[in-house]
Structures are given as structure tokens and as C-alpha cells.
Amino acid sequence: DDFFTRQGLDVYCTVWLKAEQLDGGTKIKVRTPAGKKAILKIPAGTQIGQRFRLKGLGLTQNGHRGDQYVEIKAVA
């Protein structure tokens, strides 16, 4: 899947937002490795490159669960 990269049980993805979404804050839906959608609240003043952690939404193996990290980029 081109949306995710993986390190161990943790998964990483990038979400592209408009400048006004970064400045004013927003809520977005982010796809998870399980194929579901998670709601992520982006606070006002979020910086490009900032990373948010969605605890426990990474991969699962032998009863251990990783996290999903969402990196924020800006659309030109």
C-alpha cells in the first residue's frame, strides 16, 4: 500500500492539508491499516511536518499493537 510505510508494528502516513486548515484547525478522517477511518483533530496553528500519534491503530502481532503516525504536509 502506497499510503503507509512501516517500522515494526508502527505505521506512518502523510496527510496533505490546505493552509487555512492548518491555521484555523480542522477535523479529518484518516485511513487506518485495518481499512477503517479514524477522526483526527488538527489544532489551529499546526505546523507543516508536525506528526500526530494514533495510539493502538498500527499493526498487531502476538498480542502487541503498534501506533499509527500521521505527518502533516501543506498543499501549495
PDB file of N, H, CA, C and O in Angstrom:
ATOM      1  N   ASP A   1       0.844  -1.183   0.000  1.00  0.00           N
ATOM      2  CA  ASP A   1       0.000   0.000   0.000  1.00  0.00           C
ATOM      3  C   ASP A   1       0.892   1.250   0.000  1.00  0.00           C
ATOM      4  O   ASP A   1       1.767   1.392   0.854  1.00  0.00           O
ATOM      5  N   ASP A   2       0.668   2.135  -0.946  1.00  0.00           N
ATOM      6  H   ASP A   2      -0.043   2.019  -1.640  1.00  0.00           H
ATOM      7  CA  ASP A   2       1.482   3.346  -1.057  1.00  0.00           C
ATOM      8  C   ASP A   2       1.173   4.394   0.004  1.00  0.00           C
ATOM      9  O   ASP A   2       1.969   5.311   0.204  1.00  0.00           O
ATOM     10  N   PHE A   3       0.050   4.285   0.684  1.00  0.00           N
ATOM     11  H   PHE A   3      -0.597   3.540   0.522  1.00  0.00           H
ATOM     12  CA  PHE A   3      -0.334   5.279   1.688  1.00  0.00           C
ATOM     13  C   PHE A   3       0.475   5.116   2.974  1.00  0.00           C
ATOM     14  O   PHE A   3       0.762   6.102   3.654  1.00  0.00           O
ATOM     15  N   PHE A   4       0.843   3.885   3.308  1.00  0.00           N
ATOM     16  H   PHE A   4       0.611   3.085   2.756  1.00  0.00           H
ATOM     17  CA  PHE A   4       1.528   3.608   4.565  1.00  0.00           C
ATOM     18  C   PHE A   4       2.975   3.177   4.346  1.00  0.00           C
ATOM     19  O   PHE A   4       3.309   2.530   3.354  1.00  0.00           O
ATOM     20  N   THR A   5       3.825   3.556   5.303  1.00  0.00           N
ATOM     21  H   THR A   5       3.554   4.082   6.109  1.00  0.00           H
ATOM     22  CA  THR A   5       5.131   2.931   5.439  1.00  0.00           C
ATOM     23  C   THR A   5       5.137   2.282   6.811  1.00  0.00           C
ATOM     24  O   THR A   5       4.339   2.638   7.678  1.00  0.00           O
ATOM     25  N   ARG A   6       6.031   1.337   7.005  1.00  0.00           N
ATOM     26  H   ARG A   6       6.679   1.048   6.301  1.00  0.00           H
ATOM     27  CA  ARG A   6       6.003   0.548   8.238  1.00  0.00           C
ATOM     28  C   ARG A   6       7.381   0.498   8.879  1.00  0.00           C
ATOM     29  O   ARG A   6       8.400   0.380   8.198  1.00  0.00           O
ATOM     30  N   GLN A   7       7.387   0.590  10.212  1.00  0.00           N
ATOM     31  H   GLN A   7       6.559   0.686  10.765  1.00  0.00           H
ATOM     32  CA  GLN A   7       8.581   0.339  11.018  1.00  0.00           C
ATOM     33  C   GLN A   7       8.132  -0.520  12.185  1.00  0.00           C
ATOM     34  O   GLN A   7       7.497  -0.029  13.118  1.00  0.00           O
ATOM     35  N   GLY A   8       8.461  -1.797  12.132  1.00  0.00           N
ATOM     36  H   GLY A   8       8.977  -2.196  11.374  1.00  0.00           H
ATOM     37  CA  GLY A   8       7.974  -2.715  13.162  1.00  0.00           C
ATOM     38  C   GLY A   8       6.465  -2.793  13.084  1.00  0.00           C
ATOM     39  O   GLY A   8       5.905  -3.034  12.014  1.00  0.00           O
ATOM     40  N   LEU A   9       5.803  -2.590  14.212  1.00  0.00           N
ATOM     41  H   LEU A   9       6.257  -2.394  15.080  1.00  0.00           H
ATOM     42  CA  LEU A   9       4.341  -2.609  14.243  1.00  0.00           C
ATOM     43  C   LEU A   9       3.730  -1.231  14.027  1.00  0.00           C
ATOM     44  O   LEU A   9       2.512  -1.108  13.892  1.00  0.00           O
ATOM     45  N   ASP A  10       4.566  -0.188  13.993  1.00  0.00           N
ATOM     46  H   ASP A  10       5.555  -0.288  14.104  1.00  0.00           H
ATOM     47  CA  ASP A  10       4.088   1.174  13.765  1.00  0.00           C
ATOM     48  C   ASP A  10       3.956   1.438  12.272  1.00  0.00           C
ATOM     49  O   ASP A  10       4.747   0.948  11.466  1.00  0.00           O
ATOM     50  N   VAL A  11       2.939   2.223  11.919  1.00  0.00           N
ATOM     51  H   VAL A  11       2.296   2.620  12.574  1.00  0.00           H
ATOM     52  CA  VAL A  11       2.746   2.620  10.528  1.00  0.00           C
ATOM     53  C   VAL A  11       2.755   4.140  10.439  1.00  0.00           C
ATOM     54  O   VAL A  11       2.361   4.835  11.375  1.00  0.00           O
ATOM     55  N   TYR A  12       3.208   4.639   9.300  1.00  0.00           N
ATOM     56  H   TYR A  12       3.528   4.074   8.539  1.00  0.00           H
ATOM     57  CA  TYR A  12       3.349   6.076   9.071  1.00  0.00           C
ATOM     58  C   TYR A  12       2.625   6.448   7.785  1.00  0.00           C
ATOM     59  O   TYR A  12       2.657   5.706   6.804  1.00  0.00           O
ATOM     60  N   CYS A  13       1.967   7.616   7.803  1.00  0.00           N
ATOM     61  H   CYS A  13       1.942   8.219   8.600  1.00  0.00           H
ATOM     62  CA  CYS A  13       1.317   8.116   6.601  1.00  0.00           C
ATOM     63  C   CYS A  13       1.411   9.637   6.586  1.00  0.00           C
ATOM     64  O   CYS A  13       1.712  10.267   7.600  1.00  0.00           O
ATOM     65  N   THR A  14       1.150  10.204   5.431  1.00  0.00           N
ATOM     66  H   THR A  14       0.905   9.692   4.607  1.00  0.00           H
ATOM     67  CA  THR A  14       1.190  11.648   5.254  1.00  0.00           C
ATOM     68  C   THR A  14      -0.171  12.133   4.798  1.00  0.00           C
ATOM     69  O   THR A  14      -0.806  11.522   3.938  1.00  0.00           O
ATOM     70  N   VAL A  15      -0.620  13.251   5.389  1.00  0.00           N
ATOM     71  H   VAL A  15      -0.105  13.747   6.087  1.00  0.00           H
ATOM     72  CA  VAL A  15      -1.888  13.858   5.017  1.00  0.00           C
ATOM     73  C   VAL A  15      -1.599  15.279   4.546  1.00  0.00           C
ATOM     74  O   VAL A  15      -0.848  16.016   5.185  1.00  0.00           O
ATOM     75  N   TRP A  16      -2.198  15.649   3.430  1.00  0.00           N
ATOM     76  H   TRP A  16      -2.807  15.050   2.911  1.00  0.00           H
ATOM     77  CA  TRP A  16      -1.998  16.971   2.845  1.00  0.00           C
ATOM     78  C   TRP A  16      -3.198  17.851   3.168  1.00  0.00           C
ATOM     79  O   TRP A  16      -4.339  17.488   2.880  1.00  0.00           O
ATOM     80  N   LEU A  17      -2.931  19.028   3.776  1.00  0.00           N
ATOM     81  H   LEU A  17      -2.005  19.323   4.010  1.00  0.00           H
ATOM     82  CA  LEU A  17      -3.987  19.960   4.165  1.00  0.00           C
ATOM     83  C   LEU A  17      -3.734  21.333   3.543  1.00  0.00           C
ATOM     84  O   LEU A  17      -2.608  21.667   3.175  1.00  0.00           O
ATOM     85  N   LYS A  18      -4.791  22.109   3.436  1.00  0.00           N
ATOM     86  H   LYS A  18      -5.706  21.838   3.735  1.00  0.00           H
ATOM     87  CA  LYS A  18      -4.687  23.485   2.952  1.00  0.00           C
ATOM     88  C   LYS A  18      -4.206  24.377   4.090  1.00  0.00           C
ATOM     89  O   LYS A  18      -4.372  24.047   5.264  1.00  0.00           O
ATOM     90  N   ALA A  19      -3.609  25.508   3.730  1.00  0.00           N
ATOM     91  H   ALA A  19      -3.474  25.776   2.776  1.00  0.00           H
ATOM     92  CA  ALA A  19      -3.069  26.445   4.722  1.00  0.00           C
ATOM     93  C   ALA A  19      -4.149  26.899   5.700  1.00  0.00           C
ATOM     94  O   ALA A  19      -3.879  27.030   6.894  1.00  0.00           O
ATOM     95  N   GLU A  20      -5.365  27.139   5.216  1.00  0.00           N
ATOM     96  H   GLU A  20      -5.584  27.032   4.246  1.00  0.00           H
ATOM     97  CA  GLU A  20      -6.431  27.598   6.119  1.00  0.00           C
ATOM     98  C   GLU A  20      -6.824  26.516   7.123  1.00  0.00           C
ATOM     99  O   GLU A  20      -7.263  26.835   8.228  1.00  0.00           O
ATOM    100  N   GLN A  21      -6.674  25.242   6.758  1.00  0.00           N
ATOM    101  H   GLN A  21      -6.317  24.983   5.860  1.00  0.00           H
ATOM    102  CA  GLN A  21      -6.938  24.162   7.703  1.00  0.00           C
ATOM    103  C   GLN A  21      -5.870  24.130   8.792  1.00  0.00           C
ATOM    104  O   GLN A  21      -6.174  23.857   9.953  1.00  0.00           O
ATOM    105  N   LEU A  22      -4.624  24.407   8.421  1.00  0.00           N
ATOM    106  H   LEU A  22      -4.378  24.629   7.478  1.00  0.00           H
ATOM    107  CA  LEU A  22      -3.543  24.439   9.406  1.00  0.00           C
ATOM    108  C   LEU A  22      -3.706  25.630  10.338  1.00  0.00           C
ATOM    109  O   LEU A  22      -3.510  25.513  11.548  1.00  0.00           O
ATOM    110  N   ASP A  23      -4.065  26.770   9.772  1.00  0.00           N
ATOM    111  H   ASP A  23      -4.224  26.865   8.790  1.00  0.00           H
ATOM    112  CA  ASP A  23      -4.198  27.993  10.571  1.00  0.00           C
ATOM    113  C   ASP A  23      -5.396  27.944  11.519  1.00  0.00           C
ATOM    114  O   ASP A  23      -5.286  28.325  12.684  1.00  0.00           O
ATOM    115  N   GLY A  24      -6.536  27.476  11.018  1.00  0.00           N
ATOM    116  H   GLY A  24      -6.626  27.167  10.071  1.00  0.00           H
ATOM    117  CA  GLY A  24      -7.758  27.516  11.814  1.00  0.00           C
ATOM    118  C   GLY A  24      -8.094  26.232  12.533  1.00  0.00           C
ATOM    119  O   GLY A  24      -8.979  26.211  13.389  1.00  0.00           O
ATOM    120  N   GLY A  25      -7.397  25.155  12.195  1.00  0.00           N
ATOM    121  H   GLY A  25      -6.679  25.172  11.500  1.00  0.00           H
ATOM    122  CA  GLY A  25      -7.711  23.858  12.787  1.00  0.00           C
ATOM    123  C   GLY A  25      -8.847  23.185  12.033  1.00  0.00           C
ATOM    124  O   GLY A  25      -9.634  23.847  11.355  1.00  0.00           O
ATOM    125  N   THR A  26      -8.926  21.880  12.154  1.00  0.00           N
ATOM    126  H   THR A  26      -8.287  21.342  12.705  1.00  0.00           H
ATOM    127  CA  THR A  26      -9.953  21.109  11.464  1.00  0.00           C
ATOM    128  C   THR A  26     -10.011  19.695  12.032  1.00  0.00           C
ATOM    129  O   THR A  26      -9.167  19.308  12.840  1.00  0.00           O
ATOM    130  N   LYS A  27     -10.992  18.942  11.614  1.00  0.00           N
ATOM    131  H   LYS A  27     -11.678  19.256  10.957  1.00  0.00           H
ATOM    132  CA  LYS A  27     -11.064  17.509  11.903  1.00  0.00           C
ATOM    133  C   LYS A  27     -10.999  16.793  10.566  1.00  0.00           C
ATOM    134  O   LYS A  27     -11.660  17.193   9.607  1.00  0.00           O
ATOM    135  N   ILE A  28     -10.196  15.728  10.502  1.00  0.00           N
ATOM    136  H   ILE A  28      -9.659  15.403  11.280  1.00  0.00           H
ATOM    137  CA  ILE A  28     -10.065  14.977   9.262  1.00  0.00           C
ATOM    138  C   ILE A  28     -10.275  13.494   9.539  1.00  0.00           C
ATOM    139  O   ILE A  28     -10.114  13.031  10.668  1.00  0.00           O
ATOM    140  N   LYS A  29     -10.633  12.762   8.502  1.00  0.00           N
ATOM    141  H   LYS A  29     -10.764  13.138   7.584  1.00  0.00           H
ATOM    142  CA  LYS A  29     -10.724  11.309   8.574  1.00  0.00           C
ATOM    143  C   LYS A  29      -9.447  10.744   7.967  1.00  0.00           C
ATOM    144  O   LYS A  29      -9.046  11.131   6.869  1.00  0.00           O
ATOM    145  N   VAL A  30      -8.815   9.827   8.690  1.00  0.00           N
ATOM    146  H   VAL A  30      -9.141   9.513   9.581  1.00  0.00           H
ATOM    147  CA  VAL A  30      -7.570   9.211   8.243  1.00  0.00           C
ATOM    148  C   VAL A  30      -7.792   7.705   8.142  1.00  0.00           C
ATOM    149  O   VAL A  30      -8.329   7.087   9.061  1.00  0.00           O
ATOM    150  N   ARG A  31      -7.383   7.131   7.039  1.00  0.00           N
ATOM    151  H   ARG A  31      -6.947   7.633   6.292  1.00  0.00           H
ATOM    152  CA  ARG A  31      -7.493   5.681   6.844  1.00  0.00           C
ATOM    153  C   ARG A  31      -6.499   4.967   7.754  1.00  0.00           C
ATOM    154  O   ARG A  31      -5.373   5.429   7.936  1.00  0.00           O
ATOM    155  N   THR A  32      -6.916   3.853   8.318  1.00  0.00           N
ATOM    156  H   THR A  32      -7.831   3.478   8.170  1.00  0.00           H
ATOM    157  CA  THR A  32      -6.056   3.045   9.177  1.00  0.00           C
ATOM    158  C   THR A  32      -5.672   1.765   8.436  1.00  0.00           C
ATOM    159  O   THR A  32      -6.315   1.417   7.445  1.00  0.00           O
ATOM    160  N   PRO A  33      -4.637   1.056   8.896  1.00  0.00           N
ATOM    161  CA  PRO A  33      -4.253  -0.198   8.238  1.00  0.00           C
ATOM    162  C   PRO A  33      -5.371  -1.248   8.235  1.00  0.00           C
ATOM    163  O   PRO A  33      -5.399  -2.128   7.374  1.00  0.00           O
ATOM    164  N   ALA A  34      -6.283  -1.150   9.195  1.00  0.00           N
ATOM    165  H   ALA A  34      -6.260  -0.436   9.894  1.00  0.00           H
ATOM    166  CA  ALA A  34      -7.398  -2.093   9.266  1.00  0.00           C
ATOM    167  C   ALA A  34      -8.489  -1.767   8.250  1.00  0.00           C
ATOM    168  O   ALA A  34      -9.471  -2.501   8.141  1.00  0.00           O
ATOM    169  N   GLY A  35      -8.326  -0.664   7.498  1.00  0.00           N
ATOM    170  H   GLY A  35      -7.528  -0.068   7.586  1.00  0.00           H
ATOM    171  CA  GLY A  35      -9.301  -0.278   6.495  1.00  0.00           C
ATOM    172  C   GLY A  35     -10.425   0.587   7.029  1.00  0.00           C
ATOM    173  O   GLY A  35     -11.370   0.891   6.301  1.00  0.00           O
ATOM    174  N   LYS A  36     -10.338   0.985   8.280  1.00  0.00           N
ATOM    175  H   LYS A  36      -9.570   0.738   8.871  1.00  0.00           H
ATOM    176  CA  LYS A  36     -11.350   1.845   8.878  1.00  0.00           C
ATOM    177  C   LYS A  36     -10.893   3.295   8.783  1.00  0.00           C
ATOM    178  O   LYS A  36      -9.797   3.574   8.297  1.00  0.00           O
ATOM    179  N   LYS A  37     -11.728   4.213   9.246  1.00  0.00           N
ATOM    180  H   LYS A  37     -12.619   3.987   9.641  1.00  0.00           H
ATOM    181  CA  LYS A  37     -11.388   5.634   9.281  1.00  0.00           C
ATOM    182  C   LYS A  37     -11.307   6.085  10.735  1.00  0.00           C
ATOM    183  O   LYS A  37     -12.162   5.745  11.552  1.00  0.00           O
ATOM    184  N   ALA A  38     -10.264   6.856  11.045  1.00  0.00           N
ATOM    185  H   ALA A  38      -9.569   7.132  10.381  1.00  0.00           H
ATOM    186  CA  ALA A  38     -10.123   7.441  12.381  1.00  0.00           C
ATOM    187  C   ALA A  38     -10.276   8.951  12.245  1.00  0.00           C
ATOM    188  O   ALA A  38      -9.809   9.539  11.269  1.00  0.00           O
ATOM    189  N   ILE A  39     -10.923   9.575  13.211  1.00  0.00           N
ATOM    190  H   ILE A  39     -11.303   9.097  14.004  1.00  0.00           H
ATOM    191  CA  ILE A  39     -11.064  11.028  13.228  1.00  0.00           C
ATOM    192  C   ILE A  39      -9.857  11.609  13.951  1.00  0.00           C
ATOM    193  O   ILE A  39      -9.537  11.206  15.070  1.00  0.00           O
ATOM    194  N   LEU A  40      -9.190  12.558  13.304  1.00  0.00           N
ATOM    195  H   LEU A  40      -9.449  12.885  12.395  1.00  0.00           H
ATOM    196  CA  LEU A  40      -8.019  13.210  13.884  1.00  0.00           C
ATOM    197  C   LEU A  40      -8.292  14.698  13.952  1.00  0.00           C
ATOM    198  O   LEU A  40      -8.570  15.331  12.934  1.00  0.00           O
ATOM    199  N   LYS A  41      -8.212  15.260  15.153  1.00  0.00           N
ATOM    200  H   LYS A  41      -7.986  14.745  15.980  1.00  0.00           H
ATOM    201  CA  LYS A  41      -8.411  16.694  15.337  1.00  0.00           C
ATOM    202  C   LYS A  41      -7.075  17.399  15.116  1.00  0.00           C
ATOM    203  O   LYS A  41      -6.096  17.124  15.810  1.00  0.00           O
ATOM    204  N   ILE A  42      -7.044  18.308  14.146  1.00  0.00           N
ATOM    205  H   ILE A  42      -7.839  18.531  13.582  1.00  0.00           H
ATOM    206  CA  ILE A  42      -5.856  19.099  13.846  1.00  0.00           C
ATOM    207  C   ILE A  42      -6.050  20.455  14.526  1.00  0.00           C
ATOM    208  O   ILE A  42      -6.925  21.218  14.117  1.00  0.00           O
ATOM    209  N   PRO A  43      -5.256  20.776  15.555  1.00  0.00           N
ATOM    210  CA  PRO A  43      -5.445  22.044  16.253  1.00  0.00           C
ATOM    211  C   PRO A  43      -5.003  23.242  15.412  1.00  0.00           C
ATOM    212  O   PRO A  43      -4.143  23.115  14.541  1.00  0.00           O
ATOM    213  N   ALA A  44      -5.593  24.391  15.680  1.00  0.00           N
ATOM    214  H   ALA A  44      -6.291  24.494  16.388  1.00  0.00           H
ATOM    215  CA  ALA A  44      -5.204  25.623  14.999  1.00  0.00           C
ATOM    216  C   ALA A  44      -3.718  25.875  15.224  1.00  0.00           C
ATOM    217  O   ALA A  44      -3.200  25.645  16.317  1.00  0.00           O
ATOM    218  N   GLY A  45      -3.044  26.344  14.192  1.00  0.00           N
ATOM    219  H   GLY A  45      -3.466  26.531  13.304  1.00  0.00           H
ATOM    220  CA  GLY A  45      -1.626  26.647  14.303  1.00  0.00           C
ATOM    221  C   GLY A  45      -0.712  25.456  14.097  1.00  0.00           C
ATOM    222  O   GLY A  45       0.487  25.548  14.363  1.00  0.00           O
ATOM    223  N   THR A  46      -1.251  24.339  13.628  1.00  0.00           N
ATOM    224  H   THR A  46      -2.224  24.265  13.412  1.00  0.00           H
ATOM    225  CA  THR A  46      -0.428  23.164  13.356  1.00  0.00           C
ATOM    226  C   THR A  46       0.624  23.510  12.314  1.00  0.00           C
ATOM    227  O   THR A  46       0.328  24.181  11.325  1.00  0.00           O
ATOM    228  N   GLN A  47       1.844  23.056  12.533  1.00  0.00           N
ATOM    229  H   GLN A  47       2.085  22.511  13.336  1.00  0.00           H
ATOM    230  CA  GLN A  47       2.961  23.350  11.636  1.00  0.00           C
ATOM    231  C   GLN A  47       3.147  22.233  10.611  1.00  0.00           C
ATOM    232  O   GLN A  47       2.851  21.070  10.882  1.00  0.00           O
ATOM    233  N   ILE A  48       3.637  22.601   9.445  1.00  0.00           N
ATOM    234  H   ILE A  48       3.877  23.546   9.225  1.00  0.00           H
ATOM    235  CA  ILE A  48       3.978  21.626   8.416  1.00  0.00           C
ATOM    236  C   ILE A  48       5.060  20.711   8.981  1.00  0.00           C
ATOM    237  O   ILE A  48       6.024  21.178   9.588  1.00  0.00           O
ATOM    238  N   GLY A  49       4.896  19.425   8.781  1.00  0.00           N
ATOM    239  H   GLY A  49       4.113  19.046   8.288  1.00  0.00           H
ATOM    240  CA  GLY A  49       5.848  18.441   9.282  1.00  0.00           C
ATOM    241  C   GLY A  49       5.514  17.909  10.658  1.00  0.00           C
ATOM    242  O   GLY A  49       6.141  16.957  11.122  1.00  0.00           O
ATOM    243  N   GLN A  50       4.528  18.511  11.325  1.00  0.00           N
ATOM    244  H   GLN A  50       4.018  19.285  10.948  1.00  0.00           H
ATOM    245  CA  GLN A  50       4.134  18.023  12.645  1.00  0.00           C
ATOM    246  C   GLN A  50       3.545  16.624  12.498  1.00  0.00           C
ATOM    247  O   GLN A  50       2.893  16.319  11.499  1.00  0.00           O
ATOM    248  N   ARG A  51       3.777  15.783  13.490  1.00  0.00           N
ATOM    249  H   ARG A  51       4.307  16.030  14.302  1.00  0.00           H
ATOM    250  CA  ARG A  51       3.336  14.395  13.457  1.00  0.00           C
ATOM    251  C   ARG A  51       2.408  14.126  14.634  1.00  0.00           C
ATOM    252  O   ARG A  51       2.684  14.530  15.763  1.00  0.00           O
ATOM    253  N   PHE A  52       1.308  13.440  14.353  1.00  0.00           N
ATOM    254  H   PHE A  52       1.084  13.112  13.436  1.00  0.00           H
ATOM    255  CA  PHE A  52       0.339  13.064  15.381  1.00  0.00           C
ATOM    256  C   PHE A  52       0.325  11.551  15.522  1.00  0.00           C
ATOM    257  O   PHE A  52       0.476  10.825  14.539  1.00  0.00           O
ATOM    258  N   ARG A  53       0.143  11.082  16.751  1.00  0.00           N
ATOM    259  H   ARG A  53       0.020  11.673  17.549  1.00  0.00           H
ATOM    260  CA  ARG A  53       0.108   9.651  17.031  1.00  0.00           C
ATOM    261  C   ARG A  53      -1.315   9.201  17.301  1.00  0.00           C
ATOM    262  O   ARG A  53      -2.027   9.796  18.110  1.00  0.00           O
ATOM    263  N   LEU A  54      -1.718   8.150  16.617  1.00  0.00           N
ATOM    264  H   LEU A  54      -1.140   7.667  15.960  1.00  0.00           H
ATOM    265  CA  LEU A  54      -2.990   7.495  16.880  1.00  0.00           C
ATOM    266  C   LEU A  54      -2.654   6.184  17.581  1.00  0.00           C
ATOM    267  O   LEU A  54      -2.326   5.184  16.942  1.00  0.00           O
ATOM    268  N   LYS A  55      -2.743   6.212  18.898  1.00  0.00           N
ATOM    269  H   LYS A  55      -3.009   7.025  19.417  1.00  0.00           H
ATOM    270  CA  LYS A  55      -2.301   5.094  19.714  1.00  0.00           C
ATOM    271  C   LYS A  55      -3.118   3.830  19.439  1.00  0.00           C
ATOM    272  O   LYS A  55      -4.349   3.841  19.417  1.00  0.00           O
ATOM    273  N   GLY A  56      -2.376   2.743  19.230  1.00  0.00           N
ATOM    274  H   GLY A  56      -1.376   2.734  19.248  1.00  0.00           H
ATOM    275  CA  GLY A  56      -3.000   1.440  19.075  1.00  0.00           C
ATOM    276  C   GLY A  56      -3.618   1.170  17.710  1.00  0.00           C
ATOM    277  O   GLY A  56      -4.279   0.146  17.532  1.00  0.00           O
ATOM    278  N   LEU A  57      -3.421   2.064  16.736  1.00  0.00           N
ATOM    279  H   LEU A  57      -2.884   2.895  16.880  1.00  0.00           H
ATOM    280  CA  LEU A  57      -4.033   1.857  15.427  1.00  0.00           C
ATOM    281  C   LEU A  57      -3.040   1.347  14.385  1.00  0.00           C
ATOM    282  O   LEU A  57      -3.325   1.358  13.188  1.00  0.00           O
ATOM    283  N   GLY A  58      -1.881   0.903  14.846  1.00  0.00           N
ATOM    284  H   GLY A  58      -1.649   0.894  15.819  1.00  0.00           H
ATOM    285  CA  GLY A  58      -0.902   0.310  13.942  1.00  0.00           C
ATOM    286  C   GLY A  58      -1.197  -1.159  13.709  1.00  0.00           C
ATOM    287  O   GLY A  58      -2.349  -1.586  13.789  1.00  0.00           O
ATOM    288  N   LEU A  59      -0.178  -1.919  13.425  1.00  0.00           N
ATOM    289  H   LEU A  59       0.758  -1.572  13.360  1.00  0.00           H
ATOM    290  CA  LEU A  59      -0.325  -3.348  13.165  1.00  0.00           C
ATOM    291  C   LEU A  59      -0.331  -4.142  14.464  1.00  0.00           C
ATOM    292  O   LEU A  59       0.158  -3.669  15.490  1.00  0.00           O
ATOM    293  N   THR A  60      -0.883  -5.347  14.419  1.00  0.00           N
ATOM    294  H   THR A  60      -1.281  -5.731  13.586  1.00  0.00           H
ATOM    295  CA  THR A  60      -0.955  -6.225  15.591  1.00  0.00           C
ATOM    296  C   THR A  60      -0.208  -7.517  15.301  1.00  0.00           C
ATOM    297  O   THR A  60      -0.323  -8.100  14.224  1.00  0.00           O
ATOM    298  N   GLN A  61       0.572  -7.952  16.310  1.00  0.00           N
ATOM    299  H   GLN A  61       0.665  -7.478  17.185  1.00  0.00           H
ATOM    300  CA  GLN A  61       1.284  -9.227  16.185  1.00  0.00           C
ATOM    301  C   GLN A  61       1.528  -9.783  17.577  1.00  0.00           C
ATOM    302  O   GLN A  61       2.044  -9.081  18.447  1.00  0.00           O
ATOM    303  N   ASN A  62       1.169 -11.018  17.788  1.00  0.00           N
ATOM    304  H   ASN A  62       0.750 -11.589  17.082  1.00  0.00           H
ATOM    305  CA  ASN A  62       1.377 -11.709  19.066  1.00  0.00           C
ATOM    306  C   ASN A  62       0.850 -10.910  20.259  1.00  0.00           C
ATOM    307  O   ASN A  62       1.493 -10.849  21.307  1.00  0.00           O
ATOM    308  N   GLY A  63      -0.306 -10.309  20.095  1.00  0.00           N
ATOM    309  H   GLY A  63      -0.829 -10.358  19.244  1.00  0.00           H
ATOM    310  CA  GLY A  63      -0.915  -9.557  21.190  1.00  0.00           C
ATOM    311  C   GLY A  63      -0.354  -8.163  21.398  1.00  0.00           C
ATOM    312  O   GLY A  63      -0.818  -7.448  22.286  1.00  0.00           O
ATOM    313  N   HIS A  64       0.622  -7.758  20.616  1.00  0.00           N
ATOM    314  H   HIS A  64       1.000  -8.339  19.895  1.00  0.00           H
ATOM    315  CA  HIS A  64       1.180  -6.409  20.709  1.00  0.00           C
ATOM    316  C   HIS A  64       0.628  -5.569  19.568  1.00  0.00           C
ATOM    317  O   HIS A  64       0.451  -6.055  18.451  1.00  0.00           O
ATOM    318  N   ARG A  65       0.357  -4.301  19.864  1.00  0.00           N
ATOM    319  H   ARG A  65       0.501  -3.906  20.771  1.00  0.00           H
ATOM    320  CA  ARG A  65      -0.229  -3.424  18.867  1.00  0.00           C
ATOM    321  C   ARG A  65       0.637  -2.171  18.720  1.00  0.00           C
ATOM    322  O   ARG A  65       1.047  -1.566  19.710  1.00  0.00           O
ATOM    323  N   GLY A  66       0.902  -1.803  17.491  1.00  0.00           N
ATOM    324  H   GLY A  66       0.569  -2.295  16.687  1.00  0.00           H
ATOM    325  CA  GLY A  66       1.676  -0.601  17.208  1.00  0.00           C
ATOM    326  C   GLY A  66       0.778   0.618  17.108  1.00  0.00           C
ATOM    327  O   GLY A  66      -0.434   0.537  17.306  1.00  0.00           O
ATOM    328  N   ASP A  67       1.392   1.744  16.798  1.00  0.00           N
ATOM    329  H   ASP A  67       2.377   1.810  16.637  1.00  0.00           H
ATOM    330  CA  ASP A  67       0.673   3.009  16.667  1.00  0.00           C
ATOM    331  C   ASP A  67       0.708   3.464  15.208  1.00  0.00           C
ATOM    332  O   ASP A  67       1.526   3.000  14.414  1.00  0.00           O
ATOM    333  N   GLN A  68      -0.189   4.375  14.880  1.00  0.00           N
ATOM    334  H   GLN A  68      -0.854   4.752  15.525  1.00  0.00           H
ATOM    335  CA  GLN A  68      -0.183   4.999  13.563  1.00  0.00           C
ATOM    336  C   GLN A  68       0.259   6.442  13.756  1.00  0.00           C
ATOM    337  O   GLN A  68      -0.246   7.143  14.632  1.00  0.00           O
ATOM    338  N   TYR A  69       1.195   6.876  12.940  1.00  0.00           N
ATOM    339  H   TYR A  69       1.605   6.306  12.228  1.00  0.00           H
ATOM    340  CA  TYR A  69       1.688   8.256  12.982  1.00  0.00           C
ATOM    341  C   TYR A  69       1.274   8.958  11.704  1.00  0.00           C
ATOM    342  O   TYR A  69       1.461   8.438  10.604  1.00  0.00           O
ATOM    343  N   VAL A  70       0.707  10.153  11.862  1.00  0.00           N
ATOM    344  H   VAL A  70       0.556  10.576  12.755  1.00  0.00           H
ATOM    345  CA  VAL A  70       0.214  10.940  10.729  1.00  0.00           C
ATOM    346  C   VAL A  70       1.038  12.215  10.644  1.00  0.00           C
ATOM    347  O   VAL A  70       1.023  13.035  11.562  1.00  0.00           O
ATOM    348  N   GLU A  71       1.760  12.380   9.532  1.00  0.00           N
ATOM    349  H   GLU A  71       1.772  11.715   8.786  1.00  0.00           H
ATOM    350  CA  GLU A  71       2.565  13.586   9.321  1.00  0.00           C
ATOM    351  C   GLU A  71       1.764  14.556   8.463  1.00  0.00           C
ATOM    352  O   GLU A  71       1.111  14.160   7.498  1.00  0.00           O
ATOM    353  N   ILE A  72       1.824  15.835   8.832  1.00  0.00           N
ATOM    354  H   ILE A  72       2.354  16.156   9.616  1.00  0.00           H
ATOM    355  CA  ILE A  72       1.046  16.868   8.152  1.00  0.00           C
ATOM    356  C   ILE A  72       1.926  17.606   7.137  1.00  0.00           C
ATOM    357  O   ILE A  72       3.021  18.070   7.455  1.00  0.00           O
ATOM    358  N   LYS A  73       1.418  17.697   5.917  1.00  0.00           N
ATOM    359  H   LYS A  73       0.528  17.320   5.659  1.00  0.00           H
ATOM    360  CA  LYS A  73       2.066  18.474   4.853  1.00  0.00           C
ATOM    361  C   LYS A  73       1.035  19.480   4.332  1.00  0.00           C
ATOM    362  O   LYS A  73      -0.167  19.324   4.547  1.00  0.00           O
ATOM    363  N   ALA A  74       1.525  20.511   3.645  1.00  0.00           N
ATOM    364  H   ALA A  74       2.501  20.638   3.470  1.00  0.00           H
ATOM    365  CA  ALA A  74       0.631  21.540   3.118  1.00  0.00           C
ATOM    366  C   ALA A  74       0.521  21.452   1.600  1.00  0.00           C
ATOM    367  O   ALA A  74       1.508  21.230   0.899  1.00  0.00           O
ATOM    368  N   VAL A  75      -0.699  21.630   1.115  1.00  0.00           N
ATOM    369  H   VAL A  75      -1.501  21.809   1.684  1.00  0.00           H
ATOM    370  CA  VAL A  75      -0.947  21.695  -0.319  1.00  0.00           C
ATOM    371  C   VAL A  75      -0.593  23.108  -0.770  1.00  0.00           C
ATOM    372  O   VAL A  75      -0.968  24.085  -0.123  1.00  0.00           O
ATOM    373  N   ALA A  76       0.126  23.210  -1.875  1.00  0.00           N
ATOM    374  H   ALA A  76       0.431  22.416  -2.401  1.00  0.00           H
ATOM    375  CA  ALA A  76       0.514  24.539  -2.386  1.00  0.00           C
ATOM    376  C   ALA A  76      -0.681  25.273  -2.950  1.00  0.00           C
ATOM    377  O   ALA A  76      -0.546  26.402  -3.422  1.00  0.00           O
TER     378      ALA A  76
END
